[in-house]
Amino acid sequence: MATRPKEVAGARPASQSAQLGALAKAQLSGALRLVSPEALEDVERFSDPHLMAAGKITIMSLEAIQQAFGDRWQARRDEVFAFTEDVLARALGARGVHLRVSDSDYFVIHPNLGKLAGQAACLRYLREVLDRFLEDSAHAVTGILQVTRISKGRLATQAVDADKVEALAAKSASEPQDEGRTFLPAFHEDSDITSRLVNRWTPFIASDGRTLRISATLEPVYELKGFTRIGFRMIRRVIVVETAEELTPQQVSALSTADLLRADLATITRGIDRLKAEGAGEEQLSLIVPVSFSSLATPRGRAELVEPVREAAALVRLGVICEVIDIEGVPTSALLAVTALLRPLSLLVVGRLTRPTGRAFASLAGAGFQALSFECPHIGVGEAEFQGWATAAVSAARKVAKSVLVYHAGSMKRAGALASLGATHVSIDAG
């Protein structure tokens, strides 16, 4: 029976020493990056193995500037960080994630770009920073690393394919830029990686400085002719984290275009997760997905929304129903352009009115909506007043669209009244 070699008193076991040696070598080689304590919680939110396997998490290192500045680094580091964060914020906008995770490293995620495209984008960002402070970005690609594992405050990384990344960065740099900002074409995948990532984007800091949280719930919707359930609709709630106040529809409409897009993405993906969790394996006929007009009105917003909408459609039997919200006051020509774009993606294109007045309905004539939707009033509304309101609203809506969806009827009696007036679909919950 072999005997173990004697070890010096107080020494670490040989196996542990070997592990520590390997760890030290990894740190010295740059393959293992340490995360600052203040960034640890944020980084761990993204420790999804699917994201890392897809190569969507990249480290952008400023070590070249640190080394070049030497003793001057401490005096100038805040200036370098401010410029770098300005570059990243300008380039990524609401389309990605960037975090400073240490004194030298930035953690960057492009949810809609493939591995090489995301790395090439980071290379372009880093070159802009190096050119600003060193006037030399020839070897910038060595500062771009792919994260392969997140564990206990450490990021395991590997070098990128320098030739391919540099070639793609050079190609994209020669193409026309969108609005003068760094932008690479979206990379679409069949998986739901984007959904898992977007769910990690809330809460987020809005352009007005408030921290907003997005909540999505599902409500059953019924077809009134046979009173059969057609599926669910997603209900979005936007909540101010600091005060727990829920924003009114008017306050939500007043958010910036970038904030509305982020809220739309979070709503869809949270709704998808809720459907998967609550569906109990039952395939629904359809799913009503709300999307802001402002998000659909720009090429960038449409590119961001296509994959989450398709992911939602794959979960239901007949396809999604796209419900365009925040449409009050929008010109008919602009609405028609959006509805035409949605037709190939949607089983039905619905226009949602926050204030369902006769004039508002009339303004939607010729806008291309196949259905219109709105909510019932509840506070202080008796049966007689409800009947009068429903008669006027449903009649005005039917002049514009064949289908009329009325939400939060509140009772079967009121649902029956809506059906007799010509409404085609209803939800019962009073909200």
TORZA-446481 format. One record per residue (C-alpha): y, z, x. Coordinates in nm, 3 decimals, padded with zeros to 5 digits. Layout:
! residues N
Y;Z;X .
...
//
This chain:
! residues 431
00.000;00.000;00.000 .
00.325;-00.119;00.159 .
00.597;00.135;00.218 .
00.966;00.071;00.158 .
01.191;00.075;00.466 .
01.393;00.388;00.510 .
01.759;00.363;00.416 .
02.047;00.552;00.571 .
02.146;00.857;00.366 .
02.422;00.770;00.122 .
02.369;00.396;00.163 .
02.339;00.166;-00.138 .
01.991;00.031;-00.220 .
01.923;-00.301;-00.052 .
01.911;-00.484;-00.389 .
02.249;-00.344;-00.491 .
02.399;-00.428;-00.153 .
02.279;-00.786;-00.191 .
02.440;-00.808;-00.536 .
02.767;-00.670;-00.405 .
02.754;-00.911;-00.116 .
02.708;-01.205;-00.348 .
02.993;-01.079;-00.566 .
03.225;-01.048;-00.265 .
03.134;-01.399;-00.150 .
03.202;-01.538;-00.497 .
03.544;-01.370;-00.505 .
03.632;-01.492;-00.156 .
03.523;-01.848;-00.237 .
03.739;-01.852;-00.549 .
03.443;-01.910;-00.781 .
03.492;-01.568;-00.941 .
03.836;-01.494;-01.081 .
03.947;-01.145;-01.182 .
04.134;-01.084;-01.508 .
04.432;-00.848;-01.525 .
04.371;-00.544;-01.749 .
04.655;-00.641;-01.983 .
04.499;-00.986;-02.041 .
04.141;-00.869;-02.078 .
04.136;-00.831;-02.457 .
04.292;-01.173;-02.515 .
04.049;-01.343;-02.277 .
03.744;-01.182;-02.435 .
03.840;-01.331;-02.772 .
03.740;-01.667;-02.627 .
03.406;-01.566;-02.472 .
03.217;-01.816;-02.687 .
02.932;-01.977;-02.490 .
02.972;-02.297;-02.692 .
03.331;-02.335;-02.574 .
03.228;-02.284;-02.213 .
02.928;-02.513;-02.240 .
03.158;-02.784;-02.374 .
03.390;-02.736;-02.076 .
03.690;-02.656;-02.297 .
03.814;-02.356;-02.094 .
04.005;-02.434;-01.776 .
04.174;-02.223;-01.510 .
04.501;-02.354;-01.366 .
04.567;-02.171;-01.040 .
04.904;-02.113;-00.871 .
04.747;-01.991;-00.547 .
04.898;-02.282;-00.352 .
05.247;-02.157;-00.441 .
05.151;-01.796;-00.362 .
05.028;-01.894;-00.017 .
05.326;-02.118;00.057 .
05.577;-01.850;-00.045 .
05.404;-01.572;00.149 .
05.635;-01.268;00.159 .
05.875;-01.438;-00.083 .
05.615;-01.450;-00.363 .
05.701;-01.112;-00.517 .
06.068;-01.204;-00.536 .
06.003;-01.543;-00.698 .
05.689;-01.491;-00.902 .
05.875;-01.434;-01.232 .
06.065;-01.760;-01.181 .
05.736;-01.944;-01.119 .
05.570;-01.785;-01.422 .
05.866;-01.869;-01.649 .
05.865;-02.233;-01.544 .
05.486;-02.262;-01.576 .
05.486;-02.110;-01.923 .
05.764;-02.346;-02.028 .
05.556;-02.643;-01.910 .
05.248;-02.519;-02.096 .
05.432;-02.432;-02.415 .
05.606;-02.770;-02.417 .
05.283;-02.959;-02.352 .
05.045;-02.766;-02.575 .
05.263;-02.661;-02.867 .
05.036;-02.542;-03.147 .
04.750;-02.764;-03.024 .
04.605;-02.532;-02.764 .
04.595;-02.191;-02.602 .
04.742;-02.074;-02.273 .
04.737;-01.723;-02.123 .
04.836;-01.586;-01.786 .
04.527;-01.389;-01.689 .
04.619;-01.272;-01.339 .
04.888;-01.294;-01.072 .
04.776;-01.646;-00.993 .
04.575;-01.792;-01.280 .
04.646;-01.943;-01.620 .
04.372;-01.978;-01.879 .
04.409;-02.303;-02.079 .
04.212;-02.436;-02.378 .
04.248;-02.775;-02.548 .
04.034;-02.753;-02.865 .
04.058;-03.125;-02.944 .
04.009;-03.262;-02.593 .
03.681;-03.317;-02.415 .
03.603;-03.155;-02.082 .
03.746;-03.422;-01.853 .
04.046;-03.494;-02.075 .
04.137;-03.125;-02.093 .
04.100;-03.084;-01.716 .
04.309;-03.395;-01.656 .
04.581;-03.254;-01.882 .
04.580;-02.930;-01.681 .
04.605;-03.128;-01.359 .
04.918;-03.296;-01.490 .
05.070;-02.961;-01.587 .
04.991;-02.812;-01.246 .
05.139;-03.111;-01.064 .
05.465;-03.062;-01.251 .
05.476;-02.697;-01.140 .
05.384;-02.776;-00.777 .
05.639;-03.056;-00.757 .
05.904;-02.815;-00.880 .
05.837;-02.541;-00.624 .
05.662;-02.711;-00.332 .
05.758;-03.078;-00.374 .
05.395;-03.155;-00.293 .
05.114;-03.185;-00.547 .
04.876;-03.404;-00.346 .
04.594;-03.148;-00.355 .
04.664;-03.006;-00.700 .
04.313;-03.082;-00.828 .
04.174;-02.797;-00.616 .
04.370;-02.561;-00.842 .
04.185;-02.678;-01.155 .
03.861;-02.491;-01.228 .
03.616;-02.493;-01.517 .
03.524;-02.153;-01.664 .
03.146;-02.119;-01.701 .
03.117;-01.752;-01.796 .
03.335;-01.461;-01.910 .
03.200;-01.115;-01.834 .
03.345;-00.770;-01.767 .
03.691;-00.877;-01.663 .
03.568;-01.164;-01.448 .
03.572;-01.540;-01.498 .
03.293;-01.735;-01.331 .
03.423;-02.082;-01.246 .
03.321;-02.404;-01.080 .
03.514;-02.689;-00.925 .
03.588;-02.987;-01.148 .
03.480;-03.344;-01.069 .
03.792;-03.424;-00.869 .
03.754;-03.802;-00.864 .
03.701;-03.836;-01.239 .
03.972;-03.586;-01.331 .
04.230;-03.745;-01.101 .
04.145;-04.093;-01.231 .
04.184;-03.984;-01.593 .
04.510;-03.801;-01.518 .
04.648;-04.112;-01.347 .
04.546;-04.329;-01.642 .
04.705;-04.100;-01.902 .
05.023;-04.066;-01.694 .
05.067;-04.445;-01.709 .
05.045;-04.453;-02.089 .
05.352;-04.407;-02.316 .
05.419;-04.043;-02.396 .
05.465;-03.907;-02.746 .
05.822;-03.775;-02.788 .
05.846;-03.726;-02.413 .
05.579;-03.457;-02.411 .
05.251;-03.440;-02.226 .
04.985;-03.551;-02.470 .
04.636;-03.691;-02.437 .
04.433;-03.857;-02.713 .
04.221;-03.625;-02.925 .
03.852;-03.598;-02.844 .
03.644;-03.554;-03.157 .
03.305;-03.387;-03.164 .
03.033;-03.342;-03.425 .
03.005;-02.968;-03.363 .
03.221;-02.695;-03.511 .
03.358;-02.581;-03.173 .
03.711;-02.657;-03.291 .
03.666;-02.434;-03.595 .
03.544;-02.140;-03.391 .
03.839;-02.180;-03.159 .
04.105;-02.213;-03.426 .
03.979;-01.896;-03.589 .
04.080;-01.721;-03.269 .
04.436;-01.843;-03.300 .
04.533;-01.596;-03.567 .
04.731;-01.385;-03.574 .
04.996;-01.595;-03.400 .
05.363;-01.561;-03.319 .
05.569;-01.788;-03.541 .
05.878;-01.973;-03.422 .
06.100;-01.706;-03.580 .
05.932;-01.430;-03.375 .
05.718;-01.275;-03.649 .
05.345;-01.228;-03.597 .
05.158;-01.395;-03.881 .
04.798;-01.352;-03.992 .
04.617;-01.609;-04.207 .
04.368;-01.498;-04.470 .
04.150;-01.742;-04.666 .
03.946;-01.655;-04.976 .
03.730;-01.868;-05.205 .
03.768;-01.891;-05.582 .
03.522;-02.071;-05.815 .
03.656;-02.377;-05.998 .
03.498;-02.510;-06.319 .
03.495;-02.848;-06.490 .
03.599;-02.776;-06.847 .
03.404;-03.044;-07.035 .
03.069;-02.878;-06.969 .
03.207;-02.565;-06.805 .
03.005;-02.628;-06.489 .
03.115;-02.505;-06.149 .
03.226;-02.783;-05.915 .
03.256;-02.553;-05.615 .
03.533;-02.342;-05.469 .
03.897;-02.373;-05.379 .
04.044;-02.220;-05.066 .
04.329;-01.978;-05.125 .
04.561;-01.922;-04.830 .
04.756;-01.604;-04.773 .
05.011;-01.570;-04.494 .
05.076;-01.208;-04.397 .
05.337;-01.060;-04.162 .
05.138;-00.832;-03.934 .
05.421;-00.589;-03.859 .
05.495;-00.511;-04.226 .
05.172;-00.619;-04.403 .
05.399;-00.823;-04.633 .
05.247;-01.135;-04.789 .
05.484;-01.432;-04.779 .
05.567;-01.603;-05.108 .
05.494;-01.977;-05.143 .
05.865;-02.044;-05.094 .
05.870;-01.838;-04.773 .
05.561;-02.015;-04.644 .
05.723;-02.353;-04.715 .
06.019;-02.245;-04.503 .
05.803;-02.202;-04.191 .
05.837;-02.456;-03.911 .
05.617;-02.765;-03.908 .
05.417;-02.629;-03.613 .
05.361;-02.296;-03.788 .
05.249;-02.468;-04.109 .
05.000;-02.680;-03.917 .
04.857;-02.375;-03.751 .
04.832;-02.201;-04.088 .
04.657;-02.507;-04.237 .
04.403;-02.520;-03.955 .
04.333;-02.148;-03.975 .
04.297;-02.166;-04.355 .
04.042;-02.447;-04.343 .
03.833;-02.296;-04.067 .
03.841;-01.946;-04.213 .
03.746;-02.096;-04.548 .
03.455;-02.278;-04.383 .
03.333;-01.956;-04.225 .
03.364;-01.777;-04.561 .
03.168;-02.054;-04.737 .
02.890;-02.031;-04.478 .
02.879;-01.653;-04.510 .
02.892;-01.633;-04.889 .
02.709;-01.949;-04.989 .
02.362;-01.787;-04.953 .
02.217;-02.126;-04.865 .
02.337;-02.285;-05.192 .
02.501;-02.624;-05.143 .
02.819;-02.657;-05.347 .
02.924;-02.980;-05.516 .
03.270;-02.980;-05.359 .
03.538;-02.774;-05.189 .
03.913;-02.787;-05.257 .
04.101;-02.778;-04.927 .
04.481;-02.713;-04.925 .
04.688;-02.900;-04.665 .
05.068;-02.896;-04.623 .
05.254;-03.224;-04.666 .
05.443;-03.162;-04.342 .
05.115;-03.140;-04.149 .
04.995;-03.470;-04.292 .
05.327;-03.647;-04.241 .
05.299;-03.668;-03.861 .
05.037;-03.852;-03.653 .
04.976;-03.539;-03.448 .
04.916;-03.321;-03.754 .
04.675;-03.574;-03.904 .
04.482;-03.595;-03.577 .
04.444;-03.217;-03.568 .
04.326;-03.192;-03.930 .
04.068;-03.472;-03.941 .
03.781;-03.287;-03.777 .
03.811;-02.955;-03.970 .
03.829;-03.151;-04.298 .
03.520;-03.352;-04.202 .
03.343;-03.032;-04.104 .
03.419;-02.888;-04.448 .
03.297;-03.208;-04.617 .
02.964;-03.184;-04.435 .
02.896;-02.849;-04.605 .
02.918;-02.977;-04.964 .
02.723;-03.235;-05.160 .
02.995;-03.470;-05.286 .
03.275;-03.419;-05.034 .
03.604;-03.228;-05.017 .
03.897;-03.247;-05.254 .
04.220;-03.254;-05.051 .
04.505;-03.069;-05.221 .
04.847;-03.153;-05.081 .
05.087;-02.859;-05.107 .
05.462;-02.817;-05.047 .
05.536;-03.152;-05.213 .
05.842;-03.056;-05.419 .
06.138;-03.277;-05.334 .
05.940;-03.516;-05.113 .
06.023;-03.887;-05.174 .
05.760;-04.085;-05.363 .
05.720;-04.336;-05.078 .
05.637;-04.058;-04.830 .
05.383;-03.904;-05.071 .
05.222;-04.243;-05.132 .
05.176;-04.295;-04.757 .
04.999;-03.960;-04.727 .
04.776;-04.004;-05.033 .
04.667;-04.347;-04.908 .
04.565;-04.193;-04.576 .
04.367;-03.916;-04.748 .
04.164;-04.141;-04.980 .
03.893;-04.226;-04.721 .
03.848;-03.855;-04.635 .
03.862;-03.707;-04.982 .
03.662;-03.719;-05.304 .
03.988;-03.664;-05.490 .
04.351;-03.636;-05.375 .
04.537;-03.362;-05.564 .
04.909;-03.282;-05.568 .
04.983;-02.910;-05.597 .
05.307;-02.795;-05.761 .
05.448;-02.446;-05.705 .
05.700;-02.490;-05.990 .
05.528;-02.699;-06.261 .
05.826;-02.825;-06.458 .
05.853;-03.148;-06.654 .
06.095;-03.292;-06.401 .
05.867;-03.198;-06.110 .
05.570;-03.372;-06.273 .
05.775;-03.683;-06.351 .
05.884;-03.710;-05.986 .
05.518;-03.751;-05.882 .
05.462;-04.067;-06.085 .
05.353;-04.347;-05.853 .
05.281;-04.111;-05.562 .
04.908;-04.188;-05.562 .
04.774;-03.851;-05.675 .
04.449;-03.869;-05.870 .
04.497;-03.514;-05.999 .
04.765;-03.247;-06.021 .
04.721;-02.872;-05.989 .
04.927;-02.560;-06.060 .
04.888;-02.190;-06.147 .
04.926;-02.009;-06.478 .
05.205;-01.754;-06.519 .
05.085;-01.400;-06.591 .
05.345;-01.128;-06.555 .
05.503;-01.054;-06.891 .
05.352;-01.362;-07.061 .
05.204;-01.309;-07.409 .
04.963;-01.542;-07.585 .
05.230;-01.729;-07.781 .
05.445;-01.782;-07.474 .
05.140;-01.889;-07.274 .
05.048;-02.145;-07.540 .
05.397;-02.293;-07.532 .
05.403;-02.310;-07.152 .
05.052;-02.461;-07.131 .
05.131;-02.727;-07.393 .
05.437;-02.847;-07.204 .
05.282;-02.826;-06.856 .
04.949;-02.995;-06.929 .
05.114;-03.267;-07.137 .
05.361;-03.348;-06.856 .
05.083;-03.348;-06.596 .
04.858;-03.580;-06.798 .
05.136;-03.842;-06.806 .
05.108;-03.865;-06.426 .
04.739;-03.805;-06.340 .
04.402;-03.830;-06.514 .
04.281;-03.490;-06.395 .
04.467;-03.160;-06.431 .
04.352;-02.845;-06.247 .
04.493;-02.516;-06.372 .
04.433;-02.202;-06.164 .
04.421;-01.833;-06.259 .
04.376;-01.883;-06.634 .
04.291;-01.515;-06.662 .
04.045;-01.533;-06.952 .
03.793;-01.760;-07.122 .
04.021;-01.775;-07.424 .
04.303;-01.922;-07.220 .
04.061;-02.156;-07.040 .
03.955;-02.286;-07.383 .
04.317;-02.337;-07.482 .
04.384;-02.533;-07.164 .
04.078;-02.750;-07.229 .
04.197;-02.831;-07.582 .
04.533;-02.941;-07.437 .
04.374;-03.182;-07.189 .
04.326;-02.980;-06.870 .
04.009;-03.093;-06.689 .
03.940;-02.807;-06.444 .
04.019;-02.438;-06.432 .
03.971;-02.118;-06.236 .
03.950;-01.795;-06.432 .
04.056;-01.520;-06.191 .
04.400;-01.387;-06.284 .
04.494;-01.355;-05.916 .
//
